[in-house]
Amino acid sequence: MNTRFLLMILALMAGTLGSHAGADVAGDFAAANKLYAEGKFADAANAYERAIQSAGSAGTASAALYFNAGNAEFKLGHLGRAIAAYRHAALLTPRDSEVLGNLGFARNQVQGATVRPAVWQGWFGVLTLNEGTLVTAGALWVWLLLLTLRQLRPALVSRLRGLTLAALVAFVLGGTVLAVQATSRFATQTAVVITGNVLARSGPFDDAQTVFSPHDGAELTVLDRHDDWLQVTDGSGKIGWLPRKVLDLLPGA
């Protein structure tokens, strides 16, 4: 079989599978929304979870899907699951006032120590990683084009000096913000407690001594991993190990 023809077949198959997956996600999302409107919040939460799993496999997860899932979980009193869903939504739409408002409201219901993003992290998180990359790349290309134009038209050097400097400053600032965003996203991981009656232990096993008990919805910083256990801190200096199943992992703020 011709190699080019085989590649075309594979591409068509991938496109077909992707369209089917997208249709499944849309169908699950619509069904979950209907259940939510009927007040069947437990069924809606389960349907949203199925849609999120399907969307994750297809790479089509949306802020609206996470946001609605968070609303359903909040209606059920599941603070941790609601906060985790809102935070996933906020990563996709960091300037959405409804997402941020609901996230803040849910956070205010959580008892005990919890890790909150610093104010400066909120400033750097105004743009998504994709938006920050585009802004930085755009500033770089404008700066390079201006430098090229100055070489081609020496008479314009004085007139373009301010624009060239502004483009350079924009590139440097954009690169700095992007680096901070990437470090926060990939170097630091946050875990949200998604159930009640959780005991953090001194070691990664069930018989270890209890160190502290984070509440449902507490946001913790992940320090280490061992098998199905995560070492976390609640930001007050307490450190302990929790089983992975009681946590929802998400990137840093």
N, C-alpha and C positions, 0 to 999 in steps of 0.2 A: 504493500500500500504506500502511495506517495506520502512523504513526511508532511508536506504542506496541507494535504487533504486531511490527514490524521489530526493535525493541530486545529484545523477548522472545525472538525467534528467535536473535539474536546472543548473548544471555546463555546460552541453551540450548546453542548450538554451543560456546561457550567452556567451559561446564561439562563437556560431553562430551569435548572435546579434553583438558581438564585431567585427567579421570578416566582416559582412555587413557594419557596421559603418566605418571600415577602408577602405573598398572598395569605399564607398561613398566619403570619404575625398580624396582618391587618384584620383577619377574621377573628383571631383570638382577642385582639384589642377591642374590636367592636362588641364582641360577646361580653367581655369583662365590663365595658362601659354600660351595657344594658343591665347587667346584674347590679352594678353600683347604683344606677338610677332607680332600680326596684327596691333598694335598701338591703339587698342580699350581700352584705359586705364581706362575709367569710368566703362565699363562693366567688365574689369578684376578686378578692385578694389572691385566691388560688388561680383564677384565670389570668390575672395579670402576671403572676409568677411564671405560668406556662408560656405566656407571650414573651416575657423577658428572656427566658431560656431559649426560645426559638429565635428571637431577635439576636441574642448573643451568638448563636451558631451561624446566623446569616450575616452578622455584622451590621444590623439595621436597628439597633436599640436607639430609642428616641427619648428626649427629655420628657415629652408628654406621657410616654408609657411609664417611666419611672415616677413621674409626678402623681399620676392617677393611682399607681400602686401604693405610693406613700399615703395618699388620702384614704384609701381603703384600709390600710393597716392602722392608721391613726384612729379611724372610726371604731376599730376593734380594740383599741387600747394598747396596741403593740408599738410602744414608743421606739424601741430599737429598730424594728423593721421599717417603720415610717422614716426615721432619721436617715437610715442607710439609703433608702430609696430617694429621699429628697437630695441627699448629697451626691448620688449618682446623677440626678437631674441637673444639679447645680454645676457639675463638671462639664456638662454639655451646653448649658445656658447660664453662664455665671452672672448675667445681668438681669435675669428674669425676676421681677419683683414678687410675683406670686410664689415662685419656688423658694426664694430667700425668706419671704414672710412666713410661709408654712414651716420651713426648716427652723427658723428662729423661735416660732411658737412652740413647736415640738420640743426643742432643746430646753425651753424654760420649764417643761414639765418633769425633766429628769432630776432625780435626787442624787446627792453625793458628788464625789469628785469626778471630773471629766476633763478631757483635753479639748480645748477650743482653739481654733486657728487664731494666730496673732493678728493684730490689726494690719500689719504690713503685708501679711499673706493675703488678706482681703484686697489690698490695693493691687498686688501683683496678679491676683486671680481675676481681674476684671475681664481679661481676654482669655479665650480658650487657647490651648497649645497651638491648634491649627491657625487661629487668628494671629497669635503672636509670631508664628513662623512666617506668615504672609506679610505682616507689617515689616518685620526685620528684613526679609528678602527684598521687599519693595524698596525700602530705604537704601539697601545696598546697591540695587540696580540703578536707582536714580543718581546715587553718588558716582557710580562708575560711568554712567552716561554723561554726567556733567563734567567729569574729568576728561573724558574723551572729547567732548565738545570744546573744552578749553584748549586742548592740544590742536584740534583742527581749526579753531577760530581764535587765535591769540588776542584778537581785538576785543573779544568778549570776556576776557579773564577777569577784569575788574568788576564787570557787571554780574558775573556769575559767582563771585567770591562768597557772597553771603548765602546764596542758595546751596553752594557746594558744602559750606560749613554746616548749614542746617541739616542737609542730608546726612552728613557724617555723624553729627550729634544724634540724629534720629536712629541711625543704624546702631551706634554704640549703646544708646538707651534701650532700643528694642532687643539687642542681643543680650544685654544684662537682664532685662525682664524675662526673656525667654529662658536664659540659663537658670534663673531662680525658680521659674515655673517648673522646668524639667527636673531640677533637683528636688523640689517639693513633691512632685508627682511620683518620681521613681525611686528616690533615695529614702523617702520616709513613707511608711505605710500606716494607715489608721485602721483600727478594727472597732466595730460598733457592737456592743452587747445586744443580742436580739431575743433574749429570754430572761425571765426572772430567776431568783434563787441560784445565782451563779457563785461559785467559790473559786477564787484564785489561790493556787497552791504554791508551795515553795519549790516544787520540782515538777517535771512533766510526767506525773503518774497519779493515779486516783488516791493512793494512800498517803501522799505527801501532806504535810501540815498546811492548814488553811492560813493564808496571809491576809487577805482582805476579800470583801464581797461587793463587787461593782453592781450597780443597779441596771435594770433594763434601760437601754438607751445611752449608757455611758460610752463615750468615745475614748479609746485607748490607743497609745502609740505602741506599735509592734517592735520589739527589740530583738527577738530571736525565734527560731523554730526548732522543734524536735518531733519528728514523726507527725502525729495529729494534734500536737500541742503548740501553743504560741506563748512566748514570754512577752508580757505587756506591762505598761506602767500607766497609772491613771493621772499622772501629772502632779500629784501631791508628794511624790517620792516613794510611793508604794509600788513594788514590783512583784509580779507573780505569774504563774502559768495557768492558762485556760485551754480547755479542749476546743479545737477548731470549730466544732459543730454549734457552739453557742455564740459564734461571732460572724459578722458579715465584714469581709475584707474589702477595702477600697483604697485607692491611691491617696496620697497626701492632699492637703487642702490646696 
